Amino acid sequence: MKKIIGLSVLGLAVLASTGCMGTRALSSDISAEGRVDRDNVKFPVLEKAWQKDGIFPNTENLSKIRAGVSKDELYNFIGRPHFSEANRAREWDYIMKFYQEDDSVKICQYKVIFDEKYKGQEFYWKPADCEKLAKPAQPVVQVIQQPAPAPVPGPDVMTPIISEQITLSADALFYFDKWKPEDMLPKGKPELDALAEKLRDYQTRGRLQVQLVGHTDFKGDDMYNMNLSQLRAQTVRSYLIQRGVDASSITTSGAGETQPVKSCNTNLPRKQLIDCLQPNRRVEVSVSVYAINYRQGEPTVIFK
């Protein structure tokens, strides 16, 4: 993909991650061990973020973040920081969005404090109650005693009753080299509306699990492509959630240019090469719906 020369929105993130921007900390008196008094923790102004819209994070990935996490691991879990913080910075800041019980969206800030070896040691939320929203949603489990049925052979396991792979063309969903909701193409929205309708039906049949993986072609910087693929997957996730798909059932990740499905001659003219690489620019959707078997005399577990 051709990237716009200059400090574009995503370009700022790439420069920040390579250490090309300043490393001045907002918080004061961060120790070598990555400790800081709560009173010394300062959050940046939201308007200064390069990604002002923030993200709907994968809460399962958030729950895996622990003391000792590296910056590369943080990138894989929740992406690059949303402010111009360099690779040598002692703190990274994110803007995260969560749906509340009334379907309103709460804007939260998340900060990671690093030790002198750039391992995350302390983690802060603003406002503090955002930490509760960041926990993965747990299904409500109701245990109902059933009359003794006929024995079911084999162990009690969650068995997929539906398994489906869907490939969405990124070029049909977004303008070239774009990822924001406002960058979605008119022809891509009906395709996502149809997917949302299918997933809403699936989640009435059992426990729905949806994995969204964004992909790009090889043109451009590796880190840029990885970030772009992740952001596109997150935008698709947000779109599906807004149309009634359970947020806790959808996870996202970005593969960048690492999993191409088509190879092309790099000596082709630019337009022909971009057209040839089109199948690699995609969002893959893995869908599974699970039911639970039970043995004679044992309770049935129902997920709601």
C-alpha angles and dihedrals in degrees: 000000000000113000123211109251112239137042099319120169096269091034089065090056092051092050090048093052093051094052097252094128134063123288099207110145124225095203117069135225098018105177125225087255091057097255126140135172112253090236089059095054110109126185123211123246109269093228090062093063119112088215099045095170093062122203141273095238128216099253092201089059091046090054090057094059110108139163109290095038113149125226091248090053090049089052091053092048103043108355132246120327116276095229131065095271117148129226090259094051117123092219136039124200131204137185112221132183128207133185114237128209092269090052091250117135120242118206114218136178121219124196130192119199116206132205122230090276090055095249115142111247109160131034129198137187130205113232094025095225089067087082090073092053090051093064116101113260114251122215116247106248120206119186115210123183111229131197112260108282129196111287116269113217120234133027125313105265138151104260123198111236092180127032120173138165118206127183119204119194109236088208089059093048103042141027111260112290092359133115113171123110090249088054093062115119120239090237092053097057096066088052091054091043089056090048091050091051091051093048092048088055092047093052090059090059100055143309109335123212121182125181118193117197121184121210135187136187122258097261113113137015118336094230092046091053092047091051093045092051092050094047092050091051090050092050091052089048092052091048092052092047091052087056096054106274112139108259093213091060096059126078127178138203138164126230097181111196095331099101109046120175095196134041122209137190105263090209092068117114111270097256093047091047092051090049092047092051094049095106089060092060099078149117114233119209120202112192127190130171118195133203125185125236121208137197127238113292095007125117123261115238112218121194116210 
